[in-house]
Amino acid sequence: MNIETARSIAHSASLAAEHFDLLIVGAGISGIGSAFHLTTQLPGTSFVILEAQESFGGTWLTHKYPGIRSDSDLHTFGYRFKPWVGPPIATAAEIRSYMGEVIEENDLARHIRYKHRIVSARWSSETNLWTIEAQKSDSGERATFTANFLWMCQGYYRHSEGYTPDWPGMKDFAGRIVHPQRWPEDMDLSDKKVIVIGSGATAATLIPNIADKCVHVTMLQRSPTYFRLGRNAIELAEELRRLQVDEAWIHEIVRRKILFEQDAFTKRCLAEPEQVKKELISQITAVLGPDYDVAAHFTPSYRPWRQRIAFVPDADMFMGIKSGKASVVTDEIECFAKQGILLKSGKMLEADVIITATGFNLSVLGDVDFEVDGKPLDFSDTVTYRGMMFTGIPNMAWVFGYFRASWTLRTDLVGDFVCRLLKHMKAKHANKVEVTLRPEDHNMPLLSWIDPENFNPGYMMRNMHLLPRRGGKPEWQHSQDYWTEKDAIPAIDLDDKAFVYS
């Protein structure tokens, strides 16, 4: 193919592309929230949302295992602009219903293109445009879009498959091995002995929801995890509703109360970890009784909040253990066998079904093939600006939420920031913005995306090398501290030397 023919093909492709001021990747909790902020803060902005799945919801659509629910309270996981009126811990169906109301009330459906999986995103400094190519999953056809600004709201894990370690002998197991992220529609657990590998939020949700259906369910964990127990209700919200206070007021008041208490709890985890550890474990002892071996099965070796703490509403998982319908084994896997799992202790756990609640595969910015001015982009070569933008990548923002607070809190903060940035660009008549290290930043240490001594879940540790770097200054890191960022992000000086406009 000669050069002129190649140029002709490229020109034809560009003519076929749909153009928008902004393109949002993902119609999950972040994408829908970001679209709301765009329509309300920058009315008249043309935009499209590309979603790989067949509908909205992201996590809450992908996961269909029994009992799938939030492990964050919905008063803070819900958007700040729409009151949540249900119980604080909500099911996936309830969350999708809430999101559907946001879409309907704000006329967002017309902006969403479902079954559009993004294949590539290429930035050109000649045109100051992103060219995004997507594949339609129903027809296999390609669709091309151009946009002035790219807003990555696709989440942080691969929706197509969960993480399952490659244990020896898995092919020898005579039963069924299932990851919760791809729960089969035909799964029937009646009269089955079930092992759930893992002890995080997924296991804590699954176990009480299948315990009554199967013969017995065993939670197999390599090491203990922290849990918080409590009622699936907020007494203050109930009282305010009895007083017939407006739901918008209730939402704001309860939201502030929860955030205040979360901040205090997080600080206590750092300042007095042993006391917090004692309190968390004593809740479990109160349910299971003094004769249960809480020391072996529910006493972690790490300090609280180095990994996410799952909330167990109404102690449902522990009530299942107390009743004998569920049990916990703390041991390591030697290998799978025909009849179940052989443990390193020599014990054999028999099973008909093994559920691997073993986590996610990290997806760095949607596994999209990125290029900037013809050069392949390696995000690990970039440095993050407050976890929202990256050095060397123009006209792009990313929503990455919080580990110790609700993801959506950051969706709202980043939404405000992006809209303010776009307004600032318009006022400066700028077509391009990127962040760059300032002269005073060039000698600062460059570190991993997050400090493993601060937070170290397995999915982050396995893939930290794929993520952008952070610097030794607050501007160049995602602090994971909502209570600092709620003031710091709105106060960002958009004329700081870190921002380069053209």
JOSUL-V665674 format. One record per residue. N is the residue number from 1. SS is DSSP state (alpha for helix, beta for strand, coil for the rest). PHI is phi in degrees with one decimal (999 if undefined). Layout:
BEGIN
{{N/SS/PHI} {N/SS/PHI}}
END
This chain:
BEGIN
{{1/coil/999} {2/coil/-81.7} {3/alpha/-63.5} {4/alpha/-63.6} {5/alpha/-64.1} {6/alpha/-61.6} {7/alpha/-64.7} {8/alpha/-64.0} {9/alpha/-63.2} {10/alpha/-62.1} {11/alpha/-65.5} {12/alpha/-63.6} {13/alpha/-63.2} {14/alpha/-66.4} {15/alpha/-66.8} {16/alpha/-79.9} {17/coil/-74.2} {18/beta/-86.9} {19/beta/-109.9} {20/beta/-137.7} {21/beta/-62.6} {22/beta/-147.9} {23/beta/-122.2} {24/beta/-101.5} {25/beta/-99.4} {26/coil/105.6} {27/coil/-112.7} {28/coil/-90.0} {29/alpha/-61.1} {30/alpha/-75.2} {31/alpha/-65.2} {32/alpha/-67.5} {33/alpha/-63.0} {34/alpha/-64.7} {35/alpha/-62.6} {36/alpha/-58.9} {37/alpha/-61.7} {38/alpha/-63.5} {39/alpha/-71.1} {40/alpha/-90.0} {41/alpha/-94.0} {42/coil/-133.3} {43/coil/-59.0} {44/coil/94.7} {45/coil/-72.0} {46/coil/-82.6} {47/beta/-153.9} {48/beta/-136.3} {49/beta/-111.0} {50/beta/-101.5} {51/coil/-127.0} {52/coil/-72.0} {53/coil/-84.3} {54/coil/-81.7} {55/coil/-156.6} {56/coil/-82.3} {57/coil/125.4} {58/coil/58.1} {59/alpha/-51.1} {60/alpha/-79.3} {61/alpha/-102.0} {62/alpha/-61.2} {63/coil/-87.5} {64/coil/-126.9} {65/coil/-72.2} {66/coil/-56.4} {67/coil/82.9} {68/coil/-45.2} {69/beta/-150.5} {70/coil/-74.9} {71/coil/-113.6} {72/coil/-114.7} {73/coil/-69.2} {74/alpha/-77.1} {75/alpha/-69.9} {76/alpha/-106.1} {77/alpha/-75.8} {78/coil/-67.3} {79/coil/-69.2} {80/coil/-67.5} {81/coil/-91.6} {82/coil/-134.7} {83/coil/-58.7} {84/coil/-98.5} {85/coil/-114.6} {86/coil/-99.0} {87/coil/-67.3} {88/coil/-63.4} {89/coil/-99.4} {90/coil/-118.1} {91/beta/-78.9} {92/alpha/-59.0} {93/alpha/-63.1} {94/alpha/-66.7} {95/alpha/-68.2} {96/alpha/-66.2} {97/alpha/-62.8} {98/alpha/-60.9} {99/alpha/-64.0} {100/alpha/-61.6} {101/alpha/-65.0} {102/alpha/-61.3} {103/alpha/-62.4} {104/alpha/-69.5} {105/alpha/-65.9} {106/coil/-114.7} {107/coil/54.2} {108/coil/-91.1} {109/alpha/-58.0} {110/alpha/-68.0} {111/alpha/-92.9} {112/beta/-97.4} {113/beta/-113.9} {114/coil/-82.2} {115/coil/57.3} {116/beta/-115.3} {117/beta/-90.6} {118/beta/-75.3} {119/beta/-95.3} {120/beta/-147.7} {121/beta/-139.3} {122/beta/-127.5} {123/beta/-98.1} {124/beta/-122.1} {125/coil/-76.0} {126/coil/-72.0} {127/coil/-102.8} {128/coil/54.9} {129/beta/-135.1} {130/beta/-92.4} {131/beta/-112.4} {132/beta/-114.1} {133/beta/-110.2} {134/beta/-124.8} {135/beta/-111.5} {136/beta/-82.2} {137/coil/-70.7} {138/coil/-82.8} {139/coil/-118.0} {140/coil/80.0} {141/coil/-71.1} {142/beta/-98.6} {143/beta/-130.1} {144/beta/-116.5} {145/beta/-130.7} {146/beta/-120.4} {147/beta/-151.4} {148/beta/-74.0} {149/beta/-141.1} {150/beta/-116.9} {151/beta/-118.5} {152/beta/-85.3} {153/coil/-127.6} {154/coil/-89.0} {155/coil/87.6} {156/coil/-133.4} {157/beta/-133.2} {158/coil/-80.1} {159/coil/-72.6} {160/coil/-73.5} {161/coil/-159.2} {162/coil/-90.6} {163/coil/-92.0} {164/coil/-129.4} {165/coil/-60.2} {166/coil/-94.5} {167/coil/-81.2} {168/coil/-61.2} {169/coil/81.2} {170/alpha/-59.6} {171/alpha/-71.5} {172/alpha/-81.0} {173/coil/-65.3} {174/coil/-81.3} {175/coil/-93.0} {176/beta/-113.6} {177/beta/-110.5} {178/beta/-133.5} {179/coil/-97.4} {180/alpha/-57.7} {181/alpha/-68.0} {182/alpha/-128.1} {183/coil/-72.7} {184/coil/-71.3} {185/coil/-66.6} {186/coil/-92.6} {187/coil/-67.5} {188/coil/-124.5} {189/coil/-98.9} {190/coil/-63.6} {191/coil/62.7} {192/coil/-114.7} {193/beta/-91.7} {194/beta/-121.9} {195/beta/-113.5} {196/beta/-108.2} {197/beta/-88.0} {198/coil/122.5} {199/coil/-141.4} {200/coil/-90.2} {201/alpha/-63.0} {202/alpha/-64.4} {203/alpha/-62.4} {204/alpha/-65.2} {205/alpha/-84.0} {206/alpha/-62.8} {207/alpha/-56.5} {208/alpha/-67.8} {209/alpha/-90.0} {210/alpha/-116.9} {211/coil/-58.7} {212/coil/-79.0} {213/coil/-92.7} {214/coil/-103.2} {215/coil/-63.6} {216/beta/-162.9} {217/beta/-124.4} {218/beta/-115.1} {219/beta/-89.3} {220/beta/-101.6} {221/beta/-126.9} {222/coil/-75.9} {223/coil/-153.4} {224/coil/-68.9} {225/coil/-126.5} {226/coil/-82.2} {227/beta/-135.0} {228/beta/-115.6} {229/beta/-113.5} {230/beta/175.2} {231/coil/-69.6} {232/coil/-86.9} {233/coil/-164.5} {234/coil/-116.2} {235/alpha/-58.8} {236/alpha/-63.2} {237/alpha/-62.9} {238/alpha/-63.3} {239/alpha/-66.5} {240/alpha/-65.4} {241/alpha/-69.6} {242/alpha/-61.8} {243/coil/-84.6} {244/coil/60.2} {245/coil/-74.2} {246/coil/-56.7} {247/alpha/-60.1} {248/alpha/-64.3} {249/alpha/-67.8} {250/alpha/-58.3} {251/alpha/-57.4} {252/alpha/-69.9} {253/alpha/-65.7} {254/alpha/-66.1} {255/alpha/-58.4} {256/alpha/-65.2} {257/alpha/-62.3} {258/alpha/-64.0} {259/alpha/-63.6} {260/alpha/-62.4} {261/alpha/-69.8} {262/alpha/-64.7} {263/alpha/-62.0} {264/alpha/-63.2} {265/alpha/-65.4} {266/alpha/-60.3} {267/alpha/-64.9} {268/alpha/-66.4} {269/alpha/-60.0} {270/alpha/-85.2} {271/alpha/-83.7} {272/coil/-139.7} {273/alpha/-60.0} {274/alpha/-66.7} {275/alpha/-67.6} {276/alpha/-63.4} {277/alpha/-57.2} {278/alpha/-61.5} {279/alpha/-66.5} {280/alpha/-64.3} {281/alpha/-70.8} {282/alpha/-65.5} {283/alpha/-61.9} {284/alpha/-70.2} {285/alpha/-59.5} {286/alpha/-62.6} {287/alpha/-84.9} {288/alpha/-84.1} {289/coil/93.9} {290/coil/-68.1} {291/coil/-86.3} {292/coil/-78.5} {293/coil/-81.2} {294/alpha/-65.5} {295/alpha/-61.0} {296/alpha/-79.4} {297/alpha/-107.8} {298/coil/-136.9} {299/coil/-121.6} {300/coil/-66.6} {301/coil/-90.1} {302/coil/-101.2} {303/coil/-75.2} {304/coil/-57.6} {305/coil/79.2} {306/coil/-76.4} {307/coil/-133.8} {308/coil/-61.0} {309/coil/-101.9} {310/beta/-79.7} {311/beta/-89.7} {312/beta/-109.0} {313/beta/-67.7} {314/coil/55.0} {315/coil/53.0} {316/alpha/-61.8} {317/alpha/-63.8} {318/alpha/-74.1} {319/alpha/-67.1} {320/alpha/-65.2} {321/alpha/-67.6} {322/alpha/-62.5} {323/alpha/-75.2} {324/coil/93.0} {325/coil/-73.8} {326/beta/-131.2} {327/beta/-144.9} {328/beta/-124.7} {329/beta/-123.3} {330/beta/-108.8} {331/coil/-167.6} {332/coil/-110.2} {333/beta/-85.5} {334/beta/-83.5} {335/beta/-170.6} {336/beta/-82.4} {337/beta/-135.7} {338/coil/-57.3} {339/coil/-96.2} {340/beta/161.2} {341/beta/-126.5} {342/beta/-91.2} {343/beta/-92.9} {344/coil/-65.3} {345/coil/-74.5} {346/coil/99.0} {347/coil/-77.8} {348/beta/-106.2} {349/beta/-99.2} {350/beta/-83.7} {351/coil/-156.6} {352/coil/-99.0} {353/beta/-135.3} {354/beta/-118.1} {355/beta/-107.7} {356/beta/-94.9} {357/coil/-86.4} {358/coil/-109.8} {359/coil/107.4} {360/coil/-108.7} {361/coil/-101.6} {362/beta/-62.2} {363/coil/-116.6} {364/alpha/-82.5} {365/alpha/53.1} {366/alpha/76.6} {367/alpha/55.5} {368/coil/-83.7} {369/beta/-79.7} {370/beta/-99.0} {371/beta/-137.4} {372/beta/-124.5} {373/coil/51.3} {374/coil/83.5} {375/beta/-105.7} {376/beta/-57.0} {377/coil/-99.8} {378/coil/-111.3} {379/alpha/-63.2} {380/alpha/-70.3} {381/alpha/-88.8} {382/coil/-98.9} {383/beta/-119.1} {384/beta/-82.9} {385/beta/-99.3} {386/coil/50.8} {387/coil/67.6} {388/coil/-120.3} {389/beta/-132.7} {390/beta/-140.3} {391/beta/-59.5} {392/coil/80.7} {393/coil/-120.9} {394/coil/-75.0} {395/coil/47.7} {396/beta/-144.8} {397/beta/-131.0} {398/beta/-129.3} {399/coil/-99.6} {400/coil/-128.0} {401/coil/-81.8} {402/coil/-108.0} {403/coil/-86.4} {404/coil/-100.4} {405/coil/-143.9} {406/coil/-67.1} {407/alpha/-55.2} {408/alpha/-68.0} {409/alpha/-56.3} {410/alpha/-80.1} {411/alpha/-56.5} {412/alpha/-65.5} {413/alpha/-65.5} {414/alpha/-67.5} {415/alpha/-59.0} {416/alpha/-62.1} {417/alpha/-63.9} {418/alpha/-63.0} {419/alpha/-63.6} {420/alpha/-67.5} {421/alpha/-64.9} {422/alpha/-64.6} {423/alpha/-63.8} {424/alpha/-65.4} {425/alpha/-61.3} {426/alpha/-64.1} {427/alpha/-65.5} {428/coil/-90.2} {429/coil/56.4} {430/coil/-98.6} {431/coil/-99.7} {432/coil/-143.3} {433/beta/-141.1} {434/beta/-145.4} {435/beta/-99.0} {436/coil/-145.7} {437/coil/-65.2} {438/coil/-81.1} {439/alpha/-52.3} {440/alpha/-76.1} {441/alpha/-97.5} {442/coil/-69.4} {443/coil/-100.7} {444/coil/-75.2} {445/coil/-67.3} {446/beta/-106.3} {447/beta/-123.9} {448/coil/-67.3} {449/coil/-48.2} {450/coil/-138.7} {451/coil/-73.4} {452/coil/-63.4} {453/coil/-74.9} {454/coil/-92.5} {455/coil/-154.9} {456/coil/-144.9} {457/coil/-64.9} {458/alpha/-58.9} {459/alpha/-65.1} {460/alpha/-77.2} {461/alpha/-65.4} {462/alpha/-68.1} {463/alpha/-129.7} {464/alpha/-57.9} {465/alpha/-67.7} {466/alpha/-89.5} {467/coil/-89.5} {468/coil/-59.7} {469/beta/-87.2} {470/beta/-116.0} {471/beta/-100.1} {472/coil/-86.9} {473/coil/-116.9} {474/alpha/-54.8} {475/alpha/-63.7} {476/alpha/-109.7} {477/coil/-156.5} {478/coil/-94.4} {479/coil/-71.1} {480/coil/63.0} {481/coil/-116.5} {482/alpha/-58.8} {483/alpha/-68.6} {484/alpha/-87.4} {485/alpha/-69.8} {486/alpha/-62.2} {487/alpha/-101.3} {488/alpha/-72.0} {489/coil/-66.6} {490/coil/-63.2} {491/coil/-91.9} {492/coil/-58.3} {493/coil/-83.4} {494/coil/-72.8} {495/coil/-103.4} {496/coil/-62.1} {497/coil/-64.5} {498/coil/-70.1} {499/beta/-101.9} {500/beta/-116.4} {501/beta/-111.3} {502/coil/-155.3}}
END
